[in-house]
Amino acid sequence: MYGREMKKVIDRVLDLNGGKVGGKSIVALVVVGLIVLGGFLAYRLLVFELIANLRR
């Protein structure tokens, strides 16, 4: 589902850098992606808990 979007982002990063992306850049992108994903999951869990508590 997100594969095409990720490929577009990776292609754009490669194009911006002339096709040369260092290992540190890739690691930084992965870390930022994991942080965003973790924040999104935490937000979803928090909202779910708040909605569940309102029903009681």
N, C-alpha and C positions, 0 to 999 in steps of 0.2 A: 504494500500500500504506500509506504513512504520511500520505497526504493528509488523511484524515478526522481523524486525531489532531492534525495540525498545525492544521487548521481549528478544532478544539475548543479548543486552547490559545490561538489568536489570538482566538477569540470570548470566552474567559474573561478575557483581558487587556483587551479592549475593554470588557467589562462592569464590571470592577473600576475602570476609570478613567472610567466614565461615557461611554464611546464616544470619548474624546479620548486619542489616543496620539500623542505627539510623535515627530518624526523620530529624535531621539536614542534614544528607547526602542526603536524598531524596529531601529535599527542595533545597539544593544546586544544585543537578542535574537538577531539574525543572527550577530553575532560570537561570542556564547556558544555558539550552535548549531554554528558552524564549529569552535570549539575542542573541543567535546565530540566531534564527528564525527572530527576529526583525532586526538584521543586514542584513540578507539575503533579507528580504522584502524591506528594505531601499535601498539596492544596486540595486535591480530589478527596483524599482521606479525611481531611479536616472538614470540608464541606459536607461530606457524607455523615460524619459524626454529628455535626450541628443539626442537620436535617433529621437524623434519627432521634436526637434528644428533643427536638421540638414536637415530635409526634407523641411523646410520652405524657 
